[in-house]
């Protein structure tokens, strides 16, 4: 088994709460902070116009039903988290 598959097997078997505890522990030891962000509608909300539609995301491609903005789905969601972080912190 290659290292990537092995890593996925190990990490994929953890309960989400255990994963969070491990991340928090390692971050604290490294002097870092963790900020939990509610991910609600991040994959459905357009980072350009803010429109939310459950049909906006098509796998790896995000296409807004309102303004026809097309972008990588993961990058679109990360932009929404970035905007949240800037305004909240």
C-alpha positions as CSV (number, residue, x, y, z in Angstrom):
1,X,0.0,0.0,0.0
2,X,1.5,3.4,-1.0
3,X,1.9,6.1,1.7
4,X,-1.1,8.2,0.4
5,X,-3.5,5.3,0.7
6,X,-2.2,4.4,4.1
7,X,-2.6,8.0,5.3
8,X,-6.2,8.1,4.0
9,X,-6.9,4.8,5.7
10,X,-5.6,6.0,9.0
11,X,-7.1,9.5,9.0
12,X,-10.4,8.3,7.5
13,X,-10.9,5.9,10.4
14,X,-10.8,8.7,13.0
15,X,-14.0,10.1,14.4
16,X,-14.3,13.9,13.6
17,X,-14.1,14.8,17.3
18,X,-10.9,12.8,17.6
19,X,-9.4,14.5,14.6
20,X,-10.3,17.9,16.0
21,X,-8.7,17.1,19.4
22,X,-5.5,16.0,17.6
23,X,-5.4,19.2,15.5
24,X,-6.1,21.4,18.5
25,X,-3.4,19.6,20.6
26,X,-0.8,19.9,17.8
27,X,-1.6,23.6,17.2
28,X,-1.4,24.5,20.8
29,X,2.0,22.8,21.1
30,X,3.2,24.8,18.0
31,X,1.9,28.1,19.5
32,X,-0.9,28.4,16.8
33,X,-4.6,29.1,17.2
34,X,-7.5,27.3,15.6
35,X,-10.6,29.2,14.5
36,X,-13.6,27.0,13.7
37,X,-15.7,28.3,10.9
38,X,-19.3,27.2,10.2
39,X,-19.2,25.8,6.7
40,X,-22.9,26.2,6.1
41,X,-23.7,26.9,2.5
42,X,-20.0,27.6,1.6
43,X,-20.2,25.2,-1.4
44,X,-23.6,26.7,-2.5
45,X,-22.8,30.5,-2.1
46,X,-21.3,32.4,-4.9
47,X,-18.1,34.3,-3.9
48,X,-18.9,37.0,-6.5
49,X,-22.5,37.9,-6.0
50,X,-23.4,36.0,-2.8
51,X,-26.3,34.1,-4.3
52,X,-27.1,30.7,-2.6
53,X,-28.4,27.8,-4.6
54,X,-28.0,24.1,-3.9
55,X,-27.5,23.6,-7.7
56,X,-24.5,26.0,-8.0
57,X,-21.9,23.4,-7.3
58,X,-21.2,20.7,-9.9
59,X,-18.4,18.6,-8.5
60,X,-15.1,20.5,-9.0
61,X,-16.7,23.3,-11.0
62,X,-18.8,26.0,-9.4
63,X,-21.3,27.8,-11.7
64,X,-23.5,30.4,-10.1
65,X,-27.2,30.2,-11.2
66,X,-27.5,34.0,-10.7
67,X,-24.5,35.7,-12.2
68,X,-23.0,32.7,-14.2
69,X,-19.7,33.1,-12.4
70,X,-17.6,29.9,-13.0
71,X,-14.8,28.9,-10.8
72,X,-13.1,26.0,-9.1
73,X,-15.6,24.9,-6.4
74,X,-13.0,24.5,-3.6
75,X,-11.5,28.0,-4.3
76,X,-15.0,29.5,-4.4
77,X,-15.7,28.0,-0.9
78,X,-12.4,29.1,0.5
79,X,-13.0,32.7,-0.7
80,X,-16.2,32.7,1.4
81,X,-14.2,31.5,4.5
82,X,-11.6,34.2,3.8
83,X,-14.3,36.9,3.7
84,X,-15.9,35.6,6.9
85,X,-12.5,35.7,8.6
86,X,-11.7,39.2,7.5
87,X,-15.0,40.6,8.7
88,X,-15.3,38.6,11.9
89,X,-11.7,38.8,13.1
